[in-house]
């Protein structure tokens, strides 16, 4: 799927189950929270489940893990994360000459190389984008993605695209 922008890779959303969460502020004088680091992990298996069977907590990114999606109806078995830094930017929009909402994500320079290697080896497979111990999205890799510029497409409406971009955007 071409986007007209050189170096911009795309992955198509297979599952979009994003729960809207309330933003919590910090009191004056409180330290700002550290930016959350999204984990991007290769999916090795996905099975239907129920919320009471979902593991809790945020797994260490360096080890294989099991996480549910935000709705708690799919349990993913995942390889270790290839990302270890907050993303540079995340935004939502409708690209020119396209009619569907997408989420654009720019990975840190440190994570871009590992992500390129992951996508080159796993075209057609799913990756999980997880934050806070939950899988926010599990897109399929359409082609190798180089340069750390990722476009998530398919299955988004305006609200879900903006919500995902907001959740991935560093604080």
C-alpha positions in Angstrom: 0.0 0.0 0.0 1.8 3.2 -1.2 1.5 6.4 0.7 3.4 8.7 -1.6 6.0 9.4 1.1 9.4 7.8 0.6 10.5 5.6 3.5 7.1 5.4 5.2 6.1 1.8 5.9 2.6 0.6 6.6 1.1 -2.1 8.7 -2.5 -2.9 8.5 -4.6 -3.2 11.6 -6.0 -6.7 12.2 -7.5 -6.1 15.6 -8.4 -2.7 16.9 -9.7 -2.9 20.4 -8.8 0.2 22.2 -10.3 1.2 25.5 -10.6 4.9 26.2 -8.9 5.8 29.4 -9.3 8.9 31.5 -6.2 11.2 31.7 -5.0 11.8 35.2 -3.3 15.0 36.0 -0.5 15.7 38.4 -0.7 18.0 41.4 1.5 21.2 41.4 4.9 20.3 42.6 4.6 16.6 41.8 7.3 15.2 39.5 6.1 14.7 35.9 5.6 11.0 35.2 8.2 9.3 33.0 7.0 8.8 29.4 5.6 5.3 28.9 7.5 3.1 26.5 5.3 1.2 24.0 6.4 -2.4 23.6 6.4 -3.7 20.0 6.5 -7.5 20.1 6.0 -10.2 17.5 2.8 -12.2 18.1 3.4 -15.9 18.2 -0.2 -16.9 19.1 -3.5 -15.2 19.8 -6.5 -17.0 21.4 -9.9 -15.9 22.5 -10.2 -15.4 26.3 -12.1 -13.7 29.0 -11.0 -10.7 31.1 -10.6 -12.8 34.2 -8.0 -15.0 32.5 -5.8 -11.9 31.5 -2.5 -11.5 33.3 -2.0 -8.3 35.2 0.9 -5.9 35.4 3.4 -4.7 32.9 5.8 -7.5 31.7 9.5 -6.9 31.3 10.1 -6.0 27.7 13.3 -8.2 27.6 11.4 -11.5 28.0 8.5 -13.3 26.2 5.2 -12.4 27.6 1.4 -13.0 27.6 -0.9 -10.0 27.4 -4.5 -9.4 26.6 -6.0 -6.7 24.4 -7.8 -3.7 26.0 -11.2 -5.5 25.7 -9.8 -8.6 27.5 -11.2 -10.9 24.8 -7.9 -11.9 23.1 -4.8 -13.3 24.8 -1.5 -12.8 22.9 1.7 -14.8 23.3 4.5 -12.4 22.5 8.2 -12.4 21.9 10.4 -9.9 23.7 9.9 -6.2 22.8 12.1 -4.7 20.1 11.4 -1.2 21.4 12.9 0.3 24.6 12.4 4.0 24.2 9.4 6.3 24.0 8.3 7.1 20.4 9.5 10.4 18.9 6.0 11.3 17.7 2.6 9.9 17.1 -0.3 11.5 15.2 -3.6 10.6 13.6 -5.0 11.9 10.3 -6.3 11.1 6.9 -3.6 11.0 4.2 -4.2 13.0 1.0 -6.0 10.9 -1.6 -7.0 8.4 1.0 -10.3 8.2 2.8 -9.4 6.3 5.9 -7.9 7.4 9.2 -4.3 6.2 10.0 -1.9 6.6 12.9 1.6 7.7 12.1 4.3 6.8 14.5 8.0 7.8 14.4 10.2 5.5 16.4 13.3 6.6 18.2 16.6 6.1 16.3 17.6 3.4 18.8 14.5 1.4 18.1 14.2 1.9 14.3 16.9 -0.6 13.4 15.5 -3.4 15.5 12.0 -2.7 14.2 13.4 -2.8 10.6 14.9 -6.2 11.2 11.7 -7.5 12.8 9.5 -6.4 9.9 12.0 -7.7 7.3 11.9 -11.2 8.8 8.2 -11.3 9.5 6.1 -10.0 6.6 2.6 -11.3 6.9 2.8 -11.9 10.6 1.3 -9.8 13.4 3.1 -7.4 15.8 1.5 -6.3 19.0 1.8 -2.6 20.1 1.4 -2.8 23.9 1.3 -0.1 26.6 0.7 -0.6 30.3 0.5 -4.4 30.0 -2.3 -4.4 27.4 -2.2 -4.8 23.6 -3.6 -1.7 22.0 -3.3 -2.9 18.5 -2.1 -6.0 16.7 -1.5 -5.2 13.0 -0.1 -7.4 10.3 3.2 -6.5 8.7 2.6 -5.6 5.0 6.2 -5.1 4.0 9.6 -4.4 5.6 9.6 -1.0 7.3 12.8 1.0 7.3 13.7 4.4 8.8 11.4 4.1 11.9 8.4 5.8 10.1 5.4 3.5 10.7 1.8 4.0 9.4 -0.9 2.0 11.1 -3.9 1.7 8.8 -7.3 0.0 8.5 -10.1 -0.3 11.0 -9.8 3.2 12.4 -12.4 5.9 12.8 -11.5 9.4 13.9 -11.9 8.7 17.6 -9.9 5.4 17.7 -7.1 6.8 15.6 -6.8 9.9 17.7 -7.0 7.9 20.9 -4.2 5.5 19.8 -2.0 8.4 18.7 -2.6 10.2 22.0 -1.7 7.1 24.0 1.5 6.5 22.1 2.6 10.2 22.0 5.4 10.9 24.6 4.3 13.1 27.5 
